[in-house]
Amino acid sequence: LWEFLIPFFTPFITNDIHFYYGFVFTGCLIFSFFFVYFFVYETKGLSLEEVDELYASGIQPWKSSGWVPPSHDSMAHTTGFASEAKPSGEHV
């Protein structure tokens, strides 16, 4: 959809604001850089369970690249959502 909308509306926008369209584009790029840095977590190489623990740990997104997941045994018994969801009388 965006691949259609951007080329479709670009001539109309450049006719109205001329070269200032580049400033709008640059502003969007700068905004997207800060948005990704401050709001998107680094989850490369993590399993879904580890990503779940990352979100549950409350770490800031800009520090998530250095986060080391706990062991699978630890996640199953003591951390985050896994321990809250596990019934207290269940044996491993």
C-alpha positions, 0 to 999 in steps of 0.5 A: 500500500505504501509503495503505491501511496508514496509515488502517487502523492509525491507529485502533488506534494512537491507541486505545493511545497517544492523542495521542502518535501525533502525536509518532511522525508528527513524529519520522518527518518530522524523520528524513525531512528529515535523511535526504533532506538527507544521503543523496539527491543533487540530480540535477535537469536532469542526464542519466544520464551526468552522474548517473553522473559525479556518483556517480563523483566522490565528492561529498557529497549535500548539496553535489551541487546546486552540482556542475557536470558536465564537458563531454561530450567530457571525460566520454567520454575522461578522467573516472569510469567512462567512461575505465575502461570505454573500451578503450585502443586505440579511436579516437574 
